């Protein structure tokens, strides 16, 4: 077998894991992974079965994410894409909100370390800061900081600004914000570029492309950098 064929064979055995595949970014990422040849298998972890049918897909239904460690034997692969997230409208209880956006991603990171999963890609948010007085930005900052402490060798953190894309649930205020941002975005130059709204598909593209690179370390991408990487 020639060297090229050997390399191709190794690539085609790669397995991706997506948590939050039904969300705005996760669904776009799933479409990309299924369409591209770089991953031979995609494991979807979620509470409900995904209706997409594809021979690449395997699914792990997790009824209680609080006990995610019980499912660890089935969580194997080369890359974890964590696209988990909720909103106050969907999850008004702040303790439950934090579980979804902080506790579960952290558990996944700990499992990734124990199982030797090579890469961890986390969708966070612009402005994440563990010292913030705002619940949302502090929670996101806590999540980033705590996952960094896990000691993963290859951690990618994406901090998108306002996301543009079709959502199943109606968000009137977000739609208004997107219209306003489309007008304002061209005015945001230099250091302010990171505040520009960004398409969910661009975040997904950047995650996919970065997962193909052989890197080591902790990398954080704001919207302007994500756009460049897409």
N, CA, C and O of each residue as an XYZ file, in Angstrom:
920
protein
N       0.846     -1.200      0.000
C       0.000      0.000      0.000
C       0.882      1.251      0.000
O       1.798      1.358      0.816
N       0.620      2.191     -0.898
C       1.423      3.412     -0.983
C       1.165      4.294      0.235
O       0.181      4.121      0.954
N       2.086      5.256      0.452
C       1.971      6.130      1.626
C       0.672      6.913      1.604
O       0.019      7.067      2.636
N       0.287      7.417      0.411
C      -0.943      8.198      0.293
C      -2.152      7.373      0.706
O      -3.040      7.862      1.405
N      -2.180      6.118      0.270
C      -3.301      5.235      0.595
C      -3.347      4.945      2.093
O      -4.425      4.836      2.678
N      -2.165      4.820      2.712
C      -2.103      4.568      4.150
C      -2.645      5.755      4.937
O      -3.399      5.591      5.896
N      -2.245      6.962      4.510
C      -2.711      8.184      5.166
C      -4.219      8.312      5.016
O      -4.920      8.641      5.973
N      -4.722      8.047      3.793
C      -6.157      8.139      3.531
C      -6.928      7.136      4.373
O      -8.010      7.430      4.882
N      -6.352      5.947      4.511
C      -7.004      4.903      5.298
C      -7.134      5.313      6.759
O      -8.162      5.073      7.391
N      -6.063      5.946      7.300
C      -6.090      6.394      8.692
C      -7.119      7.496      8.887
O      -7.827      7.532      9.893
N      -7.191      8.402      7.899
C      -8.164      9.493      7.988
C      -9.587      8.966      7.993
O     -10.444      9.455      8.729
N      -9.824      7.968      7.169
C     -11.173      7.446      7.010
C     -11.641      6.633      8.219
O     -12.807      6.247      8.292
N     -10.734      6.370      9.169
C     -11.137      5.649     10.366
C     -11.435      6.619     11.510
O     -11.769      6.185     12.613
N     -11.320      7.904     11.267
C     -11.557      8.880     12.328
C     -13.029      8.915     12.719
O     -13.928      8.754     11.893
N     -13.233      9.131     14.003
C     -14.591      9.161     14.545
C     -14.815     10.467     15.302
O     -14.031     10.834     16.177
N     -15.888     11.158     14.955
C     -16.243     12.405     15.628
C     -17.402     12.168     16.581
O     -18.258     11.316     16.342
N     -17.418     12.932     17.662
C     -18.508     12.882     18.636
C     -19.122     14.274     18.707
O     -18.411     15.255     18.927
N     -20.428     14.367     18.525
C     -21.120     15.652     18.644
C     -22.136     15.589     19.776
O     -22.975     14.689     19.831
N     -22.045     16.552     20.668
C     -23.037     16.689     21.725
C     -23.758     18.015     21.469
O     -23.133     19.076     21.454
N     -25.062     17.946     21.272
C     -25.814     19.139     20.905
C     -26.002     19.238     19.403
O     -25.997     20.332     18.839
N     -26.169     18.087     18.755
C     -26.277     18.043     17.292
C     -27.598     18.585     16.765
O     -27.738     18.788     15.559
N     -28.559     18.822     17.633
C     -29.852     19.350     17.182
C     -29.914     20.870     17.261
O     -30.889     21.475     16.817
N     -28.882     21.488     17.822
C     -28.851     22.941     17.968
C     -28.434     23.659     16.704
O     -28.177     23.027     15.679
N     -28.367     24.968     16.773
C     -28.075     25.792     15.599
C     -26.709     25.476     15.001
O     -26.604     25.242     13.797
N     -25.671     25.464     15.817
C     -24.324     25.171     15.317
C     -24.133     23.673     15.139
O     -23.584     23.223     14.133
N     -24.592     22.900     16.125
C     -24.409     21.455     16.064
C     -25.021     20.809     14.836
O     -24.433     19.893     14.260
N     -26.195     21.273     14.429
C     -26.852     20.695     13.252
C     -26.074     21.020     11.975
O     -25.975     20.189     11.072
N     -25.525     22.229     11.908
C     -24.711     22.605     10.744
C     -23.434     21.773     10.694
O     -23.007     21.320      9.632
N     -22.838     21.586     11.863
C     -21.610     20.797     11.941
C     -21.867     19.356     11.536
O     -21.060     18.753     10.828
N     -22.986     18.802     11.982
C     -23.334     17.423     11.620
C     -23.459     17.279     10.114
O     -22.957     16.310      9.543
N     -24.114     18.220      9.467
C     -24.253     18.180      8.006
C     -22.885     18.154      7.320
O     -22.677     17.421      6.354
N     -21.960     18.963      7.833
C     -20.618     19.035      7.248
C     -19.886     17.706      7.419
O     -19.303     17.187      6.467
N     -19.916     17.159      8.625
C     -19.196     15.914      8.899
C     -19.738     14.743      8.079
O     -18.989     13.852      7.679
N     -21.042     14.758      7.836
C     -21.638     13.683      7.044
C     -21.310     13.822      5.562
O     -21.232     12.832      4.835
N     -21.119     15.065      5.126
C     -20.861     15.315      3.697
C     -19.393     15.142      3.327
O     -19.075     14.833      2.179
N     -18.498     15.339      4.291
C     -17.066     15.272      4.021
C     -16.515     13.879      4.339
O     -17.069     13.175      5.184
N     -15.422     13.473      3.664
C     -14.894     12.117      3.838
C     -13.932     11.950      5.016
O     -13.476     10.838      5.280
N     -13.618     13.026      5.722
C     -12.577     12.968      6.743
C     -12.938     12.117      7.954
O     -12.065     11.582      8.638
N     -14.245     12.004      8.208
C     -14.697     11.189      9.336
C     -15.563     10.043      8.836
O     -16.524     10.237      8.093
N     -15.191      8.842      9.269
C     -15.930      7.657      8.833
C     -17.150      7.398      9.701
O     -18.098      6.737      9.277
N     -17.118      7.929     10.934
C     -18.230      7.696     11.862
C     -18.490      8.949     12.677
O     -17.563      9.668     13.051
N     -19.762      9.201     12.946
C     -20.151     10.339     13.779
C     -21.078      9.827     14.877
O     -22.172      9.334     14.603
N     -20.627      9.949     16.116
C     -21.443      9.545     17.253
C     -22.196     10.773     17.779
O     -21.588     11.778     18.148
N     -23.520     10.672     17.807
C     -24.360     11.749     18.323
C     -24.798     11.390     19.735
O     -25.364     10.323     19.971
N     -24.529     12.301     20.677
C     -24.955     12.082     22.060
C     -26.057     13.078     22.382
O     -25.866     14.285     22.236
N     -27.211     12.582     22.820
C     -28.321     13.478     23.124
C     -29.418     12.775     23.901
O     -29.378     11.561     24.102
N     -30.396     13.554     24.333
C     -31.515     12.996     25.095
C     -32.528     12.294     24.185
O     -33.210     11.355     24.597
N     -32.609     12.777     22.927
C     -33.579     12.221     21.993
C     -32.874     11.734     20.726
O     -31.781     12.190     20.393
N     -33.509     10.818     20.043
C     -32.941     10.285     18.818
C     -33.022     11.304     17.700
O     -34.069     11.908     17.464
N     -31.903     11.487     17.013
C     -31.866     12.386     15.860
C     -32.497     11.669     14.667
O     -32.220     10.495     14.419
N     -33.339     12.379     13.939
C     -34.086     11.754     12.840
C     -33.285     11.621     11.549
O     -33.728     10.954     10.614
N     -32.119     12.245     11.487
C     -31.299     12.140     10.273
C     -30.812     10.709     10.097
O     -30.313     10.089     11.035
N     -30.963     10.198      8.887
C     -30.521      8.840      8.588
C     -29.287      8.880      7.700
O     -29.305      9.454      6.611
N     -28.219      8.264      8.182
C     -26.967      8.213      7.436
C     -26.147      7.056      7.992
O     -26.132      6.818      9.199
N     -25.472      6.344      7.106
C     -24.713      5.171      7.550
C     -23.542      5.535      8.454
O     -23.032      4.678      9.176
N     -23.111      6.785      8.425
C     -22.006      7.224      9.287
C     -22.436      7.387     10.742
O     -21.607      7.332     11.651
N     -23.719      7.585     10.955
C     -24.216      7.961     12.271
C     -24.445      6.775     13.204
O     -25.033      5.763     12.824
N     -23.965      6.931     14.431
C     -24.380      6.073     15.531
C     -24.892      7.026     16.618
O     -24.443      8.168     16.713
N     -25.825      6.550     17.427
C     -26.427      7.438     18.414
C     -26.372      6.849     19.818
O     -26.567      5.652     20.026
N     -26.102      7.728     20.764
C     -26.089      7.345     22.170
C     -27.122      8.209     22.888
O     -26.933      9.415     23.051
N     -28.198      7.588     23.309
C     -29.263      8.317     23.995
C     -28.944      8.364     25.489
O     -28.871      7.335     26.161
N     -28.759      9.578     25.985
C     -28.439      9.777     27.397
C     -29.666     10.374     28.085
O     -30.000     11.539     27.870
N     -30.318      9.585     28.894
C     -31.536     10.036     29.575
C     -31.199     11.048     30.659
O     -31.891     12.055     30.808
N     -30.146     10.786     31.413
C     -29.736     11.678     32.490
C     -28.285     12.107     32.292
O     -27.364     11.327     32.536
N     -28.084     13.339     31.854
C     -26.730     13.837     31.645
C     -25.979     13.994     32.976
O     -24.749     14.050     33.001
N     -26.737     14.065     34.083
C     -26.100     14.162     35.392
C     -25.205     12.954     35.656
O     -24.239     13.034     36.414
N     -25.545     11.836     35.016
C     -24.768     10.601     35.193
C     -24.070     10.223     33.879
O     -24.030      9.056     33.491
N     -23.540     11.214     33.226
C     -22.883     11.005     31.931
C     -21.717     10.030     32.041
O     -21.416      9.300     31.096
N     -21.065     10.024     33.199
C     -19.926      9.126     33.386
C     -20.325      7.648     33.260
O     -19.489      6.799     32.952
N     -21.626      7.348     33.503
C     -22.089      5.967     33.366
C     -22.050      5.507     31.905
O     -21.993      4.312     31.614
N     -22.081      6.476     31.005
C     -22.089      6.166     29.569
C     -20.676      6.212     28.966
O     -20.498      5.979     27.770
N     -19.689      6.510     29.793
C     -18.314      6.694     29.316
C     -17.778      5.546     28.461
O     -17.067      5.803     27.490
N     -18.095      4.279     28.787
C     -17.580      3.179     27.958
C     -17.982      3.288     26.483
O     -17.272      2.799     25.605
N     -19.119      3.927     26.218
C     -19.601      4.061     24.830
C     -19.099      5.337     24.160
O     -19.298      5.529     22.961
N     -18.452      6.206     24.928
C     -17.980      7.478     24.374
C     -16.530      7.334     23.938
O     -15.607      7.578     24.715
N     -16.348      6.940     22.707
C     -15.012      6.765     22.138
C     -14.932      7.488     20.803
O     -15.926      7.605     20.087
N     -13.749      7.969     20.477
C     -13.563      8.656     19.204
C     -12.285      9.466     19.196
O     -11.455      9.350     20.097
N     -12.134     10.283     18.174
C     -10.928     11.097     18.004
C     -11.146     12.550     18.391
O     -10.220     13.231     18.833
N     -12.385     13.023     18.219
C     -12.695     14.436     18.450
C     -14.061     14.565     19.108
O     -15.010     13.890     18.709
N     -14.166     15.436     20.123
C     -15.466     15.783     20.690
C     -15.801     17.217     20.313
O     -15.003     18.130     20.526
N     -16.983     17.403     19.754
C     -17.512     18.733     19.468
C     -18.646     18.984     20.455
O     -19.702     18.358     20.356
N     -18.442     19.885     21.397
C     -19.469     20.169     22.391
C     -20.220     21.438     21.997
O     -19.695     22.547     22.103
N     -21.443     21.255     21.545
C     -22.282     22.376     21.099
C     -23.488     22.544     22.010
O     -24.529     23.044     21.583
N     -23.351     22.131     23.254
C     -24.441     22.228     24.215
C     -24.725     23.678     24.582
O     -23.817     24.507     24.632
N     -25.985     23.971     24.837
C     -26.353     25.314     25.263
C     -27.856     25.443     25.351
O     -28.591     24.743     24.655
N     -28.311     26.338     26.206
C     -29.740     26.572     26.349
C     -29.974     28.073     26.490
O     -29.055     28.869     26.294
N     -31.182     28.454     26.824
C     -31.536     29.855     27.042
C     -32.397     29.956     28.291
O     -32.917     28.951     28.775
N     -32.547     31.170     28.815
C     -33.388     31.363     29.995
C     -34.849     31.066     29.684
O     -35.600     30.627     30.555
N     -35.251     31.309     28.433
C     -36.640     31.040     28.052
C     -36.931     29.548     28.120
O     -37.986     29.137     28.604
N     -36.000     28.743     27.636
C     -36.170     27.294     27.638
C     -35.895     26.712     29.024
O     -36.571     25.784     29.468
N     -34.891     27.274     29.697
C     -34.483     26.779     31.020
C     -34.432     27.937     32.004
O     -33.349     28.455     32.277
N     -35.558     28.353     32.538
C     -35.596     29.501     33.452
C     -34.900     29.262     34.785
O     -34.425     30.205     35.418
N     -34.839     27.992     35.218
C     -34.153     27.654     36.461
C     -32.646     27.808     36.240
O     -32.059     27.069     35.451
N     -32.020     28.760     36.930
C     -30.605     29.061     36.696
C     -29.682     27.904     37.075
O     -28.614     27.740     36.485
N     -30.092     27.105     38.057
C     -29.281     25.945     38.437
C     -29.264     24.920     37.311
O     -28.222     24.337     37.011
N     -30.425     24.701     36.687
C     -30.499     23.778     35.552
C     -29.758     24.344     34.351
O     -29.095     23.616     33.611
N     -29.881     25.652     34.170
C     -29.186     26.356     33.080
C     -27.682     26.097     33.192
O     -27.027     25.763     32.204
N     -27.143     26.252     34.397
C     -25.712     26.068     34.613
C     -25.290     24.613     34.378
O     -24.197     24.348     33.876
N     -26.166     23.680     34.747
C     -25.842     22.273     34.500
C     -25.589     22.027     33.018
O     -24.620     21.366     32.644
N     -26.469     22.564     32.182
C     -26.388     22.330     30.737
C     -25.181     23.032     30.111
O     -24.483     22.458     29.275
N     -24.946     24.273     30.522
C     -23.893     25.069     29.885
C     -22.530     24.931     30.554
O     -21.510     25.278     29.958
N     -22.503     24.429     31.785
C     -21.228     24.302     32.496
C     -20.911     22.856     32.899
O     -19.881     22.304     32.513
N     -21.808     22.262     33.675
C     -21.514     20.945     34.253
C     -21.341     19.853     33.204
O     -20.390     19.073     33.267
N     -22.257     19.795     32.242
C     -22.187     18.732     31.239
C     -20.967     18.869     30.325
O     -20.293     17.869     30.078
N     -20.652     20.065     29.812
C     -19.431     20.206     29.021
C     -18.176     19.833     29.811
O     -17.238     19.255     29.263
N     -18.168     20.171     31.114
C     -17.021     19.838     31.957
C     -16.896     18.326     32.121
O     -15.795     17.783     32.043
N     -18.021     17.644     32.348
C     -17.998     16.183     32.454
C     -17.464     15.545     31.179
O     -16.692     14.588     31.226
N     -17.881     16.083     30.049
C     -17.411     15.567     28.755
C     -15.907     15.728     28.607
O     -15.224     14.846     28.087
N     -15.401     16.866     29.072
C     -13.961     17.117     28.998
C     -13.193     16.114     29.858
O     -12.140     15.619     29.458
N     -13.728     15.825     31.032
C     -13.076     14.862     31.928
C     -13.099     13.458     31.323
O     -12.136     12.702     31.451
N     -14.207     13.120     30.664
C     -14.298     11.824     29.987
C     -13.308     11.766     28.820
O     -12.648     10.750     28.601
N     -13.217     12.874     28.077
C     -12.294     12.942     26.943
C     -10.857     12.684     27.393
O     -10.104     11.976     26.723
N     -10.484     13.267     28.535
C      -9.127     13.069     29.049
C      -8.901     11.609     29.429
O      -7.880     11.020     29.074
N      -9.855     11.030     30.150
C      -9.722      9.644     30.601
C      -9.693      8.662     29.435
O      -8.978      7.661     29.470
N     -10.483      8.961     28.397
C     -10.586      8.033     27.260
C      -9.536      8.291     26.183
O      -9.473      7.565     25.191
N      -8.719      9.313     26.372
C      -7.668      9.601     25.399
C      -8.182     10.158     24.091
O      -7.569      9.958     23.043
N      -9.308     10.860     24.145
C      -9.870     11.486     22.937
C      -9.007     12.709     22.605
O      -8.831     13.599     23.437
N      -8.480     12.742     21.397
C      -7.431     13.686     21.040
C      -7.774     15.162     21.062
O      -6.929     15.988     21.406
N      -9.011     15.509     20.699
C      -9.382     16.917     20.600
C     -10.719     17.178     21.288
O     -11.596     16.316     21.347
N     -10.841     18.403     21.806
C     -12.107     18.844     22.403
C     -12.399     20.234     21.874
O     -11.595     21.152     22.036
N     -13.565     20.387     21.236
C     -13.975     21.672     20.667
C     -15.218     22.153     21.405
O     -16.239     21.465     21.419
N     -15.134     23.323     22.012
C     -16.210     23.852     22.842
C     -16.796     25.128     22.248
O     -16.064     26.063     21.924
N     -18.114     25.162     22.109
C     -18.793     26.399     21.714
C     -19.108     27.182     22.979
O     -19.892     26.735     23.817
N     -18.498     28.344     23.112
C     -18.716     29.213     24.264
C     -19.445     30.468     23.779
O     -20.367     30.363     22.970
N     -19.059     31.624     24.244
C     -19.722     32.857     23.815
C     -18.781     34.040     23.991
O     -17.933     34.047     24.883
N     -18.938     35.023     23.144
C     -18.136     36.236     23.238
C     -18.390     36.915     24.581
O     -19.532     37.023     25.028
N     -17.324     37.366     25.210
C     -17.458     38.048     26.493
C     -17.377     37.132     27.690
O     -17.523     37.587     28.824
N     -17.145     35.835     27.464
C     -17.033     34.885     28.571
C     -15.977     35.359     29.555
O     -14.840     35.635     29.172
N     -16.356     35.452     30.826
C     -15.449     35.995     31.838
C     -15.902     35.521     33.215
O     -16.978     35.895     33.683
N     -15.094     34.712     33.852
C     -15.456     34.154     35.155
C     -15.535     35.218     36.249
O     -16.048     34.948     37.335
N     -15.037     36.416     35.975
C     -15.091     37.496     36.964
C     -16.255     38.452     36.709
O     -16.408     39.453     37.410
N     -17.063     38.144     35.718
C     -18.189     39.005     35.370
C     -19.301     38.920     36.421
O     -19.471     37.896     37.082
N     -20.049     40.010     36.560
C     -21.198     40.021     37.469
C     -22.468     39.544     36.764
O     -23.498     39.335     37.405
N     -22.389     39.375     35.443
C     -23.515     38.887     34.653
C     -23.550     37.360     34.698
O     -22.530     36.708     34.475
N     -24.718     36.791     34.986
C     -24.831     35.344     35.132
C     -24.317     34.597     33.907
O     -23.533     33.656     34.032
N     -24.759     35.016     32.722
C     -24.440     34.295     31.492
C     -22.940     34.334     31.173
O     -22.317     33.296     30.951
N     -22.372     35.546     31.154
C     -20.958     35.657     30.795
C     -20.053     35.028     31.851
O     -19.002     34.477     31.524
N     -20.466     35.112     33.128
C     -19.688     34.458     34.189
C     -19.728     32.945     34.035
O     -18.705     32.272     34.161
N     -20.927     32.409     33.760
C     -21.081     30.966     33.585
C     -20.209     30.466     32.435
O     -19.529     29.447     32.559
N     -20.235     31.184     31.324
C     -19.415     30.794     30.178
C     -17.931     30.878     30.526
O     -17.142     30.024     30.121
N     -17.558     31.912     31.279
C     -16.167     32.047     31.696
C     -15.754     30.934     32.640
O     -14.651     30.397     32.532
N     -16.640     30.585     33.568
C     -16.368     29.474     34.487
C     -16.169     28.178     33.712
O     -15.282     27.382     34.022
N     -17.007     27.980     32.703
C     -16.929     26.756     31.891
C     -15.578     26.678     31.185
O     -14.920     25.638     31.206
N     -15.176     27.766     30.567
C     -13.882     27.789     29.879
C     -12.744     27.519     30.858
O     -11.883     26.677     30.602
N     -12.746     28.234     31.973
C     -11.659     28.095     32.955
C     -11.583     26.688     33.521
O     -10.496     26.124     33.645
N     -12.732     26.119     33.867
C     -12.752     24.787     34.481
C     -12.338     23.702     33.494
O     -11.672     22.737     33.871
N     -12.730     23.857     32.240
C     -12.321     22.866     31.235
C     -10.823     22.977     30.955
O     -10.159     21.966     30.722
N     -10.292     24.191     30.977
C      -8.841     24.364     30.801
C      -8.067     23.630     31.894
O      -6.988     23.092     31.645
N      -8.627     23.612     33.107
C      -7.961     22.969     34.247
C      -7.942     21.449     34.133
O      -7.160     20.792     34.820
N      -8.785     20.882     33.280
C      -8.846     19.429     33.114
C      -7.522     18.885     32.590
O      -7.110     17.775     32.928
N      -6.856     19.701     31.744
C      -5.551     19.296     31.234
C      -5.566     18.642     29.868
O      -4.678     17.854     29.545
N      -6.563     18.961     29.065
C      -6.624     18.424     27.703
C      -5.462     18.979     26.873
O      -5.099     20.149     26.995
N      -4.895     18.130     26.043
C      -3.747     18.553     25.247
C      -4.140     19.370     24.023
O      -3.323     20.107     23.470
N      -5.388     19.238     23.606
C      -5.821     19.917     22.388
C      -7.237     20.449     22.594
O      -8.216     19.751     22.330
N      -7.337     21.690     23.069
C      -8.617     22.299     23.398
C      -8.864     23.528     22.537
O      -8.039     24.440     22.491
N     -10.006     23.546     21.853
C     -10.382     24.664     21.000
C     -11.668     25.284     21.536
O     -12.674     24.593     21.701
N     -11.633     26.581     21.804
C     -12.786     27.287     22.354
C     -13.253     28.350     21.363
O     -12.463     29.183     20.918
N     -14.521     28.315     21.026
C     -15.091     29.236     20.043
C     -16.016     30.215     20.762
O     -16.946     29.807     21.457
N     -15.751     31.509     20.589
C     -16.521     32.557     21.249
C     -17.244     33.430     20.217
O     -16.840     34.567     19.976
N     -18.293     32.909     19.619
C     -19.022     33.689     18.613
C     -19.851     34.802     19.237
O     -20.283     34.705     20.385
N     -20.062     35.846     18.471
C     -20.957     36.928     18.878
C     -22.382     36.477     18.545
O     -22.671     35.282     18.585
N     -23.260     37.403     18.223
C     -24.638     37.074     17.878
C     -24.675     36.132     16.678
O     -24.073     36.416     15.642
N     -25.389     35.003     16.819
C     -25.429     33.992     15.774
C     -26.578     34.231     14.793
O     -27.698     34.565     15.179
N     -26.259     34.049     13.517
C     -27.263     34.184     12.466
C     -27.561     32.802     11.904
O     -26.645     32.069     11.529
N     -28.825     32.450     11.845
C     -29.205     31.152     11.312
C     -30.618     30.805     11.725
O     -31.169     31.393     12.656
N     -31.198     29.849     11.028
C     -32.576     29.446     11.309
C     -32.652     28.651     12.603
O     -31.897     27.699     12.801
N     -33.560     29.043     13.475
C     -33.796     28.318     14.720
C     -35.215     27.763     14.723
O     -36.140     28.392     14.207
N     -35.376     26.579     15.309
C     -36.690     25.958     15.394
C     -37.601     26.741     16.332
O     -38.801     26.866     16.090
N     -37.009     27.270     17.416
C     -37.801     28.054     18.368
C     -37.734     29.523     18.002
O     -36.667     30.045     17.678
N     -38.868     30.180     18.055
C     -38.942     31.602     17.719
C     -38.267     32.456     18.783
O     -38.486     32.261     19.979
N     -37.435     33.416     18.335
C     -36.772     34.342     19.244
C     -36.933     35.761     18.673
O     -36.036     36.261     17.994
N     -38.070     36.403     18.948
C     -38.370     37.723     18.370
C     -37.295     38.773     18.638
O     -36.894     39.499     17.728
N     -36.832     38.853     19.875
C     -35.845     39.867     20.222
C     -34.516     39.614     19.516
O     -33.808     40.545     19.135
N     -34.195     38.324     19.349
C     -32.955     37.987     18.654
C     -33.050     38.368     17.179
O     -32.072     38.834     16.594
N     -34.227     38.171     16.573
C     -34.403     38.545     15.167
C     -34.217     40.055     14.986
O     -33.619     40.505     14.009
N     -34.734     40.819     15.935
C     -34.575     42.275     15.875
C     -33.103     42.639     16.010
O     -32.601     43.511     15.302
N     -32.412     41.955     16.935
C     -30.988     42.225     17.152
C     -30.172     41.910     15.905
O     -29.221     42.622     15.584
N     -30.540     40.851     15.209
C     -29.818     40.465     13.990
C     -29.978     41.537     12.913
O     -29.015     41.884     12.229
N     -31.196     42.058     12.767
C     -31.442     43.123     11.785
C     -30.579     44.344     12.105
O     -29.962     44.937     11.220
N     -30.551     44.703     13.377
C     -29.746     45.857     13.808
C     -28.261     45.607     13.569
O     -27.540     46.486     13.099
N     -27.809     44.380     13.903
C     -26.389     44.048     13.749
C     -25.960     44.044     12.291
O     -24.821     44.397     11.982
N     -26.854     43.651     11.391
C     -26.506     43.660      9.970
C     -26.226     45.080      9.486
O     -25.432     45.297      8.570
N     -26.897     46.041     10.123
C     -26.683     47.449      9.767
C     -25.395     47.969     10.404
O     -24.629     48.705      9.782
N     -25.176     47.570     11.656
C     -24.031     48.070     12.417
C     -22.715     47.381     12.061
O     -21.658     48.011     12.093
N     -22.775     46.095     11.723
C     -21.563     45.294     11.521
C     -20.494     45.936     10.628
O     -19.316     45.902     10.983
N     -20.866     46.520      9.481
C     -19.826     47.129      8.628
C     -19.067     48.261      9.322
O     -17.954     48.606      8.926
N     -19.676     48.831     10.355
C     -19.035     49.930     11.077
C     -18.054     49.430     12.132
O     -17.238     50.195     12.646
N     -18.139     48.151     12.447
C     -17.252     47.577     13.463
C     -15.935     47.153     12.819
O     -15.861     46.126     12.144
N     -14.924     47.941     13.032
C     -13.623     47.707     12.418
C     -12.556     47.488     13.489
O     -12.773     47.769     14.668
N     -11.399     46.982     13.057
C     -10.287     46.793     13.972
C     -10.642     45.841     15.102
O     -11.132     44.738     14.861
N     -10.393     46.270     16.342
C     -10.659     45.429     17.504
C     -12.147     45.157     17.706
O     -12.528     44.229     18.419
N     -12.977     45.975     17.072
C     -14.421     45.814     17.238
C     -15.006     44.744     16.307
O     -16.186     44.409     16.414
N     -14.191     44.214     15.403
C     -14.685     43.212     14.455
C     -15.239     41.970     15.151
O     -16.145     41.314     14.636
N     -14.695     41.656     16.313
C     -15.139     40.448     17.014
C     -16.592     40.545     17.474
O     -17.205     39.533     17.815
N     -17.145     41.765     17.485
C     -18.529     41.953     17.907
C     -19.524     41.809     16.757
O     -20.735     41.855     16.974
N     -19.024     41.636     15.547
C     -19.922     41.457     14.411
C     -20.707     40.152     14.537
O     -20.181     39.144     15.010
N     -21.964     40.183     14.111
C     -22.760     38.952     14.086
C     -22.103     37.966     13.131
O     -21.440     38.365     12.174
N     -22.287     36.690     13.391
C     -21.643     35.670     12.566
C     -22.627     34.548     12.257
O     -23.457     34.195     13.095
N     -22.534     33.996     11.066
C     -23.415     32.908     10.663
C     -23.022     31.620     11.398
O     -21.839     31.320     11.561
N     -24.021     30.878     11.829
C     -23.773     29.618     12.528
C     -22.985     28.654     11.646
O     -22.147     27.900     12.141
N     -23.250     28.678     10.349
C     -22.532     27.783      9.433
C     -21.042     28.084      9.413
O     -20.230     27.180      9.222
N     -20.671     29.363      9.610
C     -19.253     29.725      9.634
C     -18.567     29.172     10.880
O     -17.411     28.754     10.823
N     -19.277     29.170     11.995
C     -18.723     28.591     13.218
C     -18.511     27.089     13.010
O     -17.468     26.543     13.371
N     -19.505     26.436     12.429
C     -19.415     24.997     12.172
C     -18.260     24.675     11.221
O     -17.526     23.710     11.436
N     -18.101     25.480     10.178
C     -17.010     25.268      9.221
C     -15.656     25.402      9.898
O     -14.749     24.608      9.652
N     -15.524     26.413     10.755
C     -14.261     26.637     11.449
C     -13.940     25.462     12.374
O     -12.794     25.020     12.446
N     -14.943     24.964     13.071
C     -14.737     23.829     13.969
C     -14.261     22.600     13.194
O     -13.331     21.904     13.601
N     -14.917     22.362     12.085
C     -14.540     21.216     11.251
C     -13.107     21.356     10.741
O     -12.321     20.414     10.843
N     -12.763     22.509     10.198
C     -11.435     22.710      9.613
C     -10.336     22.643     10.668
O      -9.266     22.085     10.423
N     -10.604     23.217     11.847
C      -9.591     23.172     12.898
C      -9.380     21.755     13.411
O      -8.291     21.414     13.872
N     -10.416     20.932     13.331
C     -10.293     19.552     13.805
C      -9.388     18.712     12.913
O      -8.918     17.652     13.328
N      -9.144     19.171     11.709
C      -8.296     18.431     10.766
C      -6.820     18.759     10.934
O      -5.962     18.097     10.350
N      -6.525     19.775     11.727
C      -5.149     20.208     11.911
C      -4.497     19.466     13.079
O      -5.144     19.148     14.077
N      -3.218     19.205     12.929
C      -2.456     18.510     13.969
C      -1.808     19.564     14.860
O      -0.673     19.980     14.623
N      -2.528     19.985     15.871
C      -2.048     21.026     16.765
C      -2.049     20.518     18.200
O      -2.562     19.437     18.487
N      -1.479     21.298     19.085
C      -1.465     20.960     20.494
C      -1.484     22.249     21.293
O      -0.700     23.161     21.031
N      -2.382     22.326     22.271
C      -2.473     23.529     23.081
C      -3.910     23.938     23.311
O      -4.840     23.184     23.027
N      -4.080     25.143     23.830
C      -5.401     25.711     24.071
C      -5.586     26.901     23.144
O      -4.776     27.828     23.151
N      -6.642     26.881     22.351
C      -6.876     27.923     21.349
C      -8.252     28.541     21.560
O      -9.238     27.828     21.750
N      -8.315     29.858     21.526
C      -9.583     30.571     21.676
C      -9.815     31.441     20.451
O      -8.934     32.198     20.041
N     -11.011     31.330     19.865
C     -11.335     32.060     18.646
C     -12.565     32.948     18.863
O     -13.642     32.448     19.185
N     -12.407     34.251     18.688
C     -13.557     35.159     18.712
C     -14.144     35.215     17.301
O     -13.571     34.651     16.369
N     -15.276     35.889     17.142
C     -16.001     35.870     15.865
C     -15.139     36.253     14.665
O     -15.237     35.628     13.608
N     -14.299     37.270     14.817
C     -13.458     37.712     13.701
C     -12.471     36.618     13.282
O     -12.214     36.427     12.093
N     -11.922     35.905     14.264
C     -10.990     34.817     13.935
C     -11.733     33.614     13.388
O     -11.255     32.947     12.471
N     -12.897     33.335     13.947
C     -13.722     32.218     13.457
C     -14.035     32.421     11.978
O     -13.962     31.487     11.180
N     -14.379     33.638     11.633
C     -14.698     33.976     10.229
C     -13.510     33.674      9.323
O     -13.688     33.165      8.217
N     -12.310     33.979      9.779
C     -11.100     33.720      9.005
C     -10.843     32.229      8.836
O     -10.354     31.783      7.798
N     -11.178     31.469      9.870
C     -10.906     30.024      9.860
C     -11.969     29.232      9.094
O     -11.735     28.082      8.721
N     -13.117     29.832      8.863
C     -14.242     29.114      8.229
C     -13.947     28.748      6.784
O     -14.787     28.145      6.116
